[in-house]
């Protein structure tokens, strides 16, 4: 990274070669589309090139840093897509033409449950939330997460177990979980 900081393109190429497939895998799992994943990775790598001075070795590996950037960019892309779709639907008056199935009691219950799950997720400590996001939204294994975060495997498993237990308790209190 010190070579990248000095603007050496070959060092940047090496970083990209080493981490691009993991970055694309995360972006694709989060976005669900190849085009969005490619855009996310491109944005993240451009950001890395422009803000390379922000990397701090003491906070984790280069891979962890890159995947963190990709994760944040993917969330931003998903939010932009949702806002854009809503705005377009509203502009075109499409909301009045949605199928009745979108307004059924089942759909309402599903959305309420999803909101409760999101709320439970947001109540977790950051370390537990990060592990759960990487596993469930990123599709990574415990071993991959341990490598990305530079933490022992047992710590990752413990964070996962504690986070899921807290969520289960919260959801049970709300009457969501069975």
Secondary structure, DSSP 8 states (H G I E B T S, - for coil): -HHHHTT-HHHHHHHHHHHHHHHHHHHHHHH-SHHHHHHHHHHHHHHHHHTGGG--GGG--HHHHHHHHHHHHHHHHHHHHHHHHHHHHHHHTGGGGS-GGGGSHHHHHHHHHHHHHHHHHHTS-HHHHHHHIIIIIS---HHHHHHHHT--HHHHHHHHHHHHHHHHHHHHHHT---
